[in-house]
Amino acid sequence: MPGGGCDYNEDNFEGLQNGTVATDVKKFDYTLLDADYKTIATNSDNKTLASANGVSNQLKKVETDKFFTKQVSGRDYIPNFLAATYPTADDRSSINVTYNFYNEAVTCFKEDFETSANKVPDNWANVVTNDNPNSLKWVGKTYSGNSYVQCSAFVKNPDKNYATEVYLVSPAIEVEPNTTFSFKACYGNYKTEGGRITVLISDDLKGEVTKESIKAATWKDITDQVNIPVPSGQYGTLEEVCSYKMDDFAGKQVRIAFRYDGDGTDGANQTTTVQIDDIKIADAASEEEEGIVERTEQFTRKNNLWKFDPSIVWVIEYGKNKHPATKFFQACVDWVKANVENGTQYISSYGNNDYYSGASAYNGNLDWRVSAARGQYAAAFEGKTDEEVTKMLQERTAEVFTEVLPHFHPDFAPMEGVDVTLTVQCGVYDGAATVYYNFVFDVVAKGEYKFKEFAKAEE
């Protein structure tokens, strides 16, 4: 038989080795079957991982229980299942896996004030700490069927000195690991002159809570973690204003204190009312019902490895009158108009395109044509080369997207131990064609984004 196979291919199929390579990029949703839990529990790589983590017995229970737990999480043990099940999958594969999870809610403390309507609960200390006998205290209130506590130095026609400093101190609380302190609050009759709360935590306030023991205790001031919106009307709405991780107090007994300071001595100093409700120290799982719940999480394949990946790719399909493209790019145009110096000069006469970033609500894409930018606002690009103008449009796109994205993804948040990103995939028109680009942003806080990079999207 003549010649080897390699010579035959080279002679008869020129360029074969440089030809297109078949890819296997998987993108679909999958719900674990009962049999899959056994496969996961008996996977050799998972057994090695469980042994290293000291949870071998818990992994065995996944087979019979058919759910994951905090000790044996789907995020850790599903990747090896995917690797074994889809051995030919290539990088950029993405599978949304739905699985059963046993939610072990940990609530160290919860107070909604419903059991003691119109009064401060008996297990809370309500202690005046200044020397004014007329200092006002925290009181219980009910409005529209909801009970809460409030404090104010607001008084009508005061004939006495109502300067107020008063602590509302919680009962003792045993803090579990990985828990967060949160509460709802709002302002009423807001005055810039004063009437505010200070939020404090102590792990050495023991015994009876008195003026003296409060003064002697060591307090951690976390007021800078509290953000109570200033109301546009007379009263705001009770909403969550704090989310403080209690890591420094894990395993300790603490007391939470809300100190109100205000001075209602005369009409000019009538002060802000503060309302507080739904105080809680709990882990994130406590937001879900305790027991077996379904979770759907994304797993992606990168660098030849499957891993849990909560990151989002937001694909904005370009075209006229397409949503969310029209809405998103109009928000970009509106931001330029409101926030950029001479912003209106960059915006077309129809008000739906800007050439500060190139956002086009009309076409549902980015228009990075240098000629169009110069045609709209020539003075802004005077003395710049075409390459410099293109770079300006690119940098300004990152700037505008960073400001506008929180309005479209306000609840996307970082996750400990995971690099979470939000990628905006949208069309960019260069004068010849519209090509999809990926604009990648790091998620640095809830609803807060930092531009990372951009590049043409892979086909």
QUILIN-V741356 format. One record per backbone hydrogen bond with DSSP energy under -1.0 kcal/mol. NH is the residue of the N-H (numbers start at 1). CO is the residue of the C=O. Records with the same first field share a line. If there is no record, write none. Layout:
BEGIN
NH: CO / CO
END
This chain:
BEGIN
8: 4
9: 5
10: 6
11: 7
12: 8
13: 9
16: 13
19: 16
28: 94
30: 96
32: 98
39: 35
40: 36
41: 37
42: 38
47: 43
48: 44
49: 45
50: 46
51: 47
52: 48
53: 49
55: 50
59: 55
60: 56
61: 57
65: 61
66: 62
68: 100
69: 72
77: 73
78: 74
82: 78
83: 79
84: 80
85: 81
86: 82
89: 86
90: 24
92: 301
93: 90
94: 26
95: 299
96: 28
97: 297
98: 30
99: 295
101: 293
102: 68
103: 291
105: 103
108: 281
109: 281
111: 279
119: 116
124: 121
125: 169
127: 167
129: 165
135: 132
139: 150
141: 148
143: 146
146: 143
148: 141
149: 276
150: 139
151: 274
164: 262
166: 260
167: 127
168: 258
169: 125
170: 256
173: 254
175: 252
180: 282
181: 244
182: 280
184: 277
185: 239
186: 275
188: 273
189: 234
194: 191
196: 261
198: 259
200: 257
201: 220
202: 255
214: 210
215: 211
216: 212
217: 213
220: 201
222: 199
225: 222
226: 223
227: 241
236: 187
239: 185
241: 183
244: 181
246: 179
249: 246
250: 247
251: 175
252: 249
254: 173
255: 202
257: 200
258: 168
259: 198
260: 166
261: 196
262: 164
269: 266
272: 194
273: 188
274: 151
275: 186
276: 149
277: 184
279: 111
280: 182
281: 109
282: 180
283: 106
286: 283
287: 284
288: 285
291: 103
293: 101
295: 99
297: 97
299: 95
300: 307
301: 93
302: 305
305: 302
307: 300
309: 298
312: 421
314: 423
316: 425
319: 363
322: 319
326: 322
328: 324
329: 325
330: 326
331: 327
332: 328
333: 329
334: 330
335: 331
336: 332
337: 333
338: 334
339: 335
340: 336
343: 340
345: 342
346: 343
347: 344
348: 353
351: 348
354: 359
355: 346
360: 365
361: 352
364: 360
365: 360
366: 427
367: 358
368: 429
373: 369
374: 370
375: 371
376: 372
377: 373
380: 377
381: 378
384: 381
389: 385
390: 386
391: 387
392: 388
393: 389
394: 390
395: 391
396: 392
397: 393
398: 394
399: 395
400: 396
401: 397
402: 398
403: 399
404: 400
405: 401
407: 404
408: 405
409: 405
418: 415
422: 441
423: 312
424: 439
425: 314
426: 437
428: 435
429: 366
430: 433
435: 428
437: 426
438: 455
439: 424
440: 453
441: 422
442: 450
443: 420
444: 448
445: 448
447: 412
448: 445
450: 442
452: 440
453: 440
455: 438
457: 436
END
